[in-house]
Amino acid sequence: MNDDRQDRRIRKTRSALRRCLSALLLKKPVKDISVRELTELADINRGTFYLHYHDVFDLLQNLEEEMFLKYTALLDRHDAEEVKESPRKLLVDLLCFIQENADLIRILIGSNGDPNFLQRLRSVFQEKILVPWWQSIAGKSEQEYEYFYSYITEGTIGLIHRWVENGTDLSPEEMATLAERFIVFGSSTLLPPGWTLNDRD
């Protein structure tokens, strides 16, 4: 019972620190946030903070690593053949994960975020999903892959950024449907019925 209470206190402390750090990162970069400022906002004793973390950078790195491990485990549940047939299942899982972590995701892909962490997310997505997916498509060149990778990653990040900024107003399932349409069919999904490229003029 004592262990349960201790675990609950630790979870409550870490949750408060995460929430308050996210709020502060909306206003300024992590280098400008002090332990005193963070603990006062979270209503936590500084000594309690130092039981868990060395400094604010250590807290952020812990949060990032925890998120990265969950993200990697999520990708491991999907393979290239499944994604090639339909990316929807992966997209729903990914968007649910983003919705659950929207406070930090909003920061990490914003101006006060950690570009190195974002690159780690890109790299593992490329390694586990995009490269095997591309290799399963015959007759495509290295040059085409580079453009394909940029199109998929930057487009998806932009879509996620807008969704998070909008307060995840659409459900993960609705966003997955939209993202799948864009990935598979591109902008043609937005064209009027019967419209073709020959109608541009």
Disulfide bonds with the S-S distance in Angstrom:
none
